[in-house]
Amino acid sequence: MKRTVLLLFTMLFLIFSLAGCSKYSSHYHAVAHVHSNSPDSAMVSFYEFDGTEVFKLKCESGKTARIQYSGKLETGSLTVYYDCKGVKTELFSVHSGDEINAYSEEITAGTVYIIVETSEKCQNGVCSFEINYD
């Protein structure tokens, strides 16, 4: 009995440690999907996309920073959020035929999550994000 309980706890520990502890997770269905993510920039381009994709950026301390973002979508609707210091805030939304190119408000140092969420299947879209320092 002790051996079974110990084995069960060991398996649970391994599952949680291998799965990671990220606050957000990506889950989507996509066709012709290309994405990249570096510490200071991210982008996603797709023919079809439905779901949620999460990017992780790093904002250096001691500097004023903003997220420069752009988005374009042929059909569908998507909303992009960012999470800096535990607060999920809408960055922008694009709908069929829309295009946007702008800057966010100032962000603080640390990890910045970019969350791209669709409310329906989207086609021919591209979104890009870059941390810019003033």
C-alpha positions as CSV (number, residue, x, y, z in Angstrom):
1,M,0.0,0.0,0.0
2,K,2.8,2.4,0.9
3,R,4.6,1.6,-2.3
4,T,1.4,2.3,-4.4
5,V,0.9,5.7,-2.7
6,L,4.5,6.6,-3.1
7,L,4.4,5.7,-6.8
8,L,1.2,7.7,-7.3
9,F,2.7,10.8,-5.7
10,T,5.9,10.4,-7.7
11,M,3.8,10.2,-10.9
12,L,1.8,13.3,-10.0
13,F,5.0,15.2,-9.2
14,L,6.5,14.3,-12.6
15,I,3.4,15.2,-14.5
16,F,3.3,18.7,-12.9
17,S,7.0,19.3,-13.2
18,L,7.1,18.3,-16.9
19,A,4.0,20.1,-17.8
20,G,5.4,23.4,-16.6
21,C,3.6,26.1,-14.6
22,S,2.9,28.7,-17.2
23,K,-0.1,31.0,-16.4
24,Y,-1.5,30.7,-20.0
25,S,-1.4,27.9,-22.6
26,S,-1.8,27.7,-26.3
27,H,-4.5,25.6,-27.9
28,Y,-5.6,26.1,-31.5
29,H,-6.3,24.6,-34.9
30,A,-4.4,26.3,-37.7
31,V,-3.6,25.9,-41.4
32,A,-0.4,27.4,-42.9
33,H,0.5,28.7,-39.5
34,V,3.9,30.4,-38.9
35,H,5.0,31.9,-35.6
36,S,8.1,33.1,-33.9
37,N,8.9,34.2,-30.4
38,S,12.1,35.9,-29.1
39,P,12.6,37.7,-25.7
40,D,11.6,41.1,-27.3
41,S,9.4,40.2,-30.2
42,A,6.7,37.8,-31.5
43,M,4.6,37.2,-34.6
44,V,2.0,34.9,-36.0
45,S,0.8,34.5,-39.6
46,F,-1.8,32.1,-40.8
47,Y,-4.2,31.1,-43.5
48,E,-6.7,29.7,-41.0
49,F,-6.6,30.0,-37.2
50,D,-9.1,29.2,-34.4
51,G,-8.2,29.1,-30.8
52,T,-5.6,30.8,-28.5
53,E,-1.9,31.3,-28.9
54,V,0.3,32.7,-26.2
55,F,3.7,34.4,-26.5
56,K,6.1,35.3,-23.8
57,L,8.3,38.4,-23.9
58,K,10.7,40.0,-21.5
59,C,10.8,43.7,-20.6
60,E,14.1,44.9,-19.2
61,S,14.1,46.8,-15.9
62,G,15.0,50.4,-15.5
63,K,13.7,51.4,-18.9
64,T,10.4,52.9,-20.2
65,A,8.9,50.4,-22.6
66,R,5.8,50.0,-24.8
67,I,4.6,47.2,-27.0
68,Q,4.5,48.1,-30.7
69,Y,1.8,46.0,-32.3
70,S,0.2,45.4,-35.6
71,G,-2.6,43.2,-36.8
72,K,-4.4,42.5,-40.1
73,L,-7.2,40.0,-40.8
74,E,-9.2,39.1,-43.9
75,T,-12.1,37.4,-42.3
76,G,-13.1,36.5,-38.7
77,S,-12.5,38.2,-35.4
78,L,-9.7,38.1,-32.9
79,T,-8.7,39.9,-29.7
80,V,-5.2,40.3,-28.4
81,Y,-4.5,40.7,-24.7
82,Y,-1.3,41.3,-22.7
83,D,-0.5,40.4,-19.2
84,C,2.1,42.3,-17.3
85,K,2.4,41.8,-13.6
86,G,-0.7,39.5,-13.4
87,V,-3.3,41.8,-15.0
88,K,-4.8,40.7,-18.3
89,T,-5.6,43.8,-20.4
90,E,-7.0,44.0,-23.9
91,L,-4.4,45.3,-26.4
92,F,-6.5,45.4,-29.5
93,S,-9.2,43.7,-31.6
94,V,-9.4,43.2,-35.3
95,H,-12.4,42.1,-37.4
96,S,-12.9,41.1,-41.0
97,G,-11.0,43.5,-43.2
98,D,-9.5,45.5,-40.3
99,E,-5.8,46.5,-40.0
100,I,-4.1,48.2,-37.0
101,N,-0.7,49.5,-36.2
102,A,-0.1,51.2,-32.8
103,Y,1.7,51.3,-29.4
104,S,0.5,50.2,-26.0
105,E,0.6,52.2,-22.8
106,E,3.8,52.0,-20.8
107,I,4.6,48.5,-19.4
108,T,6.7,47.5,-16.4
109,A,9.7,45.3,-16.3
110,G,9.3,41.6,-16.2
111,T,7.5,38.9,-18.1
112,V,4.9,40.0,-20.6
113,Y,2.4,37.5,-22.0
114,I,0.7,38.2,-25.3
115,I,-2.5,36.2,-25.7
116,V,-4.1,36.0,-29.2
117,E,-7.7,34.7,-29.0
118,T,-10.2,34.1,-31.7
119,S,-14.0,34.2,-31.3
120,E,-14.5,32.4,-34.6
121,K,-12.4,30.9,-37.3
122,C,-10.1,33.6,-38.8
123,Q,-8.5,33.6,-42.3
124,N,-5.5,35.3,-43.8
125,G,-4.2,37.1,-40.7
126,V,-1.0,38.4,-39.3
127,C,-0.1,39.9,-35.9
128,S,3.3,41.1,-34.7
129,F,4.5,42.5,-31.4
130,E,7.8,44.1,-30.3
131,I,8.9,45.7,-27.1
132,N,10.3,49.2,-27.8
133,Y,12.3,51.2,-25.2
134,D,12.0,55.0,-25.1
